[in-house]
Amino acid sequence: GHRAMLPYWSILWQSLSGMPLWLSVWSSQSHEAIPLYCCVPRYIFGVTLVVCGYPLLSVAAMELGKRSVTGTGPPGPRGVLAYIGVGILVTAMLVVWAVLGDLLPEVIGIGLMRRFGVED
């Protein structure tokens, strides 16, 4: 089978450095303005981003880097377009995940979605 370049635990240790950022974000938000049921998805998002998202993005970047250096991917302009396409796809998935898991619950919690018929 295919063997990973780095074990998951070593990548996880590297990504855990992002947890203080999320703890700071969570502690600085106004708890009176946002109800708990809108904060919980943000907490879940932050933890899963640190434990799953950052390591998967690191692995994807390492794999694309390895393929581009060893030349095992498609050669020439086709390969460049393939790598750019994968990068755009991964970035788009991360942005959608961030909007649904972090931004949307906050916007609902502070009442900015009421004009669209969404009640908290």
Phi, psi and omega per residue, in radians:
G1 nan 3.139 -3.135
H2 -1.496 2.276 -3.120
R3 -1.833 2.386 -3.120
A4 -1.219 2.579 3.112
M5 -1.198 -0.674 3.084
L6 -2.266 2.485 3.079
P7 -1.182 2.672 -3.078
Y8 -1.004 -0.702 -3.079
W9 -1.089 -0.589 3.134
S10 -1.255 -0.637 3.074
I11 -1.217 -0.634 3.115
L12 -1.116 -0.721 3.107
W13 -1.065 -0.667 3.110
Q14 -1.151 -0.684 -3.076
S15 -1.382 -0.309 3.130
L16 -1.141 -0.249 3.074
S17 -1.170 -0.265 3.070
G18 -1.395 -0.240 -3.097
M19 -1.148 -0.686 3.076
P20 -1.032 -0.584 3.072
L21 -1.052 -0.834 -3.117
W22 -1.183 -0.649 3.084
L23 -1.098 -0.660 3.090
S24 -1.158 -0.743 3.119
V25 -1.085 -0.784 -3.100
W26 -1.174 -0.659 -3.103
S27 -1.337 -0.376 -3.107
S28 -1.597 -0.203 3.130
Q29 -1.304 2.640 -3.130
S30 -1.333 1.936 -3.091
H31 -1.312 -0.329 3.107
E32 -1.324 -0.581 -3.060
A33 -1.385 -0.556 -3.070
I34 -1.942 2.138 3.116
P35 -1.167 2.747 -3.085
L36 -1.023 -0.688 -3.106
Y37 -1.184 -0.262 3.017
C38 -1.629 -0.364 3.110
C39 -1.405 -0.579 -3.077
V40 -1.023 -0.791 3.088
P41 -1.067 -0.563 3.100
R42 -1.177 -0.686 3.109
Y43 -1.135 -0.774 3.129
I44 -1.097 -0.731 3.116
F45 -1.038 -0.826 -3.111
G46 -1.087 -0.770 -3.135
V47 -1.155 -0.792 -3.127
T48 -1.206 -0.535 3.084
L49 -1.141 -0.744 -3.125
V50 -1.247 -0.720 -3.037
V51 -1.472 -0.541 -3.090
C52 -2.017 -0.870 -3.015
G53 -1.115 -0.948 -3.135
Y54 -1.049 -0.797 3.112
P55 -1.095 -0.691 -3.139
L56 -1.173 -0.680 3.089
L57 -1.156 -0.640 3.092
S58 -1.131 -0.758 3.131
V59 -1.122 -0.736 3.124
A60 -1.089 -0.736 3.121
A61 -1.141 -0.708 3.130
M62 -1.154 -0.708 -3.135
E63 -1.157 -0.762 3.106
L64 -1.128 -0.685 3.090
G65 -1.109 -0.732 3.128
K66 -1.117 -0.755 -3.130
R67 -1.154 -0.640 -3.124
S68 -1.270 -0.557 3.141
V69 -1.341 -0.737 -3.093
T70 -1.433 -0.242 3.112
G71 1.338 0.399 -3.140
T72 -1.462 -0.182 3.112
G73 -1.508 -3.100 3.097
P74 -1.126 2.400 -3.060
P75 -1.415 2.790 2.984
G76 1.228 -2.666 -3.086
P77 -1.079 -0.535 3.109
R78 -1.104 -0.713 3.106
G79 -1.154 -0.726 3.121
V80 -1.075 -0.789 3.118
L81 -1.110 -0.653 3.110
A82 -1.122 -0.773 3.137
Y83 -1.178 -0.693 3.081
I84 -1.118 -0.713 3.114
G85 -1.074 -0.753 3.111
V86 -1.142 -0.727 3.108
G87 -1.076 -0.750 3.112
I88 -1.148 -0.707 3.127
L89 -1.104 -0.805 3.138
V90 -1.128 -0.716 3.116
T91 -1.136 -0.738 3.121
A92 -1.100 -0.714 3.102
M93 -1.116 -0.678 3.119
L94 -1.154 -0.694 3.131
V95 -1.162 -0.769 3.102
V96 -1.082 -0.754 3.117
W97 -1.075 -0.723 -3.132
A98 -1.168 -0.709 -3.137
V99 -1.178 -0.786 -3.112
L100 -1.256 -0.613 -3.047
G101 -1.647 -0.399 -3.054
D102 -2.091 -0.928 -3.031
L103 -1.316 -0.810 -3.070
L104 -1.054 -0.814 3.098
P105 -1.044 -0.641 3.120
E106 -1.179 -0.758 -3.135
V107 -1.117 -0.688 3.077
I108 -1.158 -0.740 -3.085
G109 -1.123 -0.621 -3.140
I110 -1.602 0.037 2.989
G111 1.529 0.276 -3.139
L112 -1.349 -0.181 -3.124
M113 -1.723 0.071 -3.109
R114 -1.100 -0.573 -3.134
R115 -1.199 -0.283 3.074
F116 -1.708 0.103 3.107
G117 1.558 0.166 3.127
V118 -1.654 2.065 3.122
E119 -1.804 2.566 3.111
D120 -1.577 nan nan
